[in-house]
């Protein structure tokens, strides 16, 4: 199958709408997506930009918008979810380690289920350890490895690559160097991947 790079952070609210739908989209389209967690918060700090957290009107709109769009896709999240989620940078470290070891997608999916469907903080204990144990992972080993020098060095390199591509938010889909930012640009990314244009054919 052909592939689209799917760049995301574990702290993005709108990423919920991608995580919950991407398996079905892959089956429907025959296109595979390469899941690429990166430290978006590091890039946002460099931009001196923290979305929603200190902007109550914008945050209220975000939750209502997310609720409407979730309903459109047949989803029923518990809105509002805890936001901003605690320990998001560490959640990214764990997700990145999981992608390297083969259990990352399941970790991200389960974490979003806990966060949005159950209203539970996903990246702090006891939830974090429960999620890891449920995936057959030893929480103590994973936490140590996620904090380890090698994992963080490789994550920094991945974040440097994201920055070099021009990424400034998540989720972002990258198709042969073209960026499509936001869950609502997923269809555009698929169209570009197939045809190299958004012009109807």
Secondary structure, DSSP 8 states (H G I E B T S, - for coil): -EEEEEEE-TT-STHHHHHTTHHHHHHHH-EEEEEEE--HHHHHHHTT--TTTT-HHHHHHHHHHHHHHHHHTT----SS--SS-TTHHHHHHHHHHHHHHT-HHHHHHHHHIIIIIS---SSSTTHHHHHHHHTT--HHHHHHHHTSHHHHHHHHHHHHHHHHHT--SSSEEEETTEEEESGGGHHHHHHHHHHSSSS--
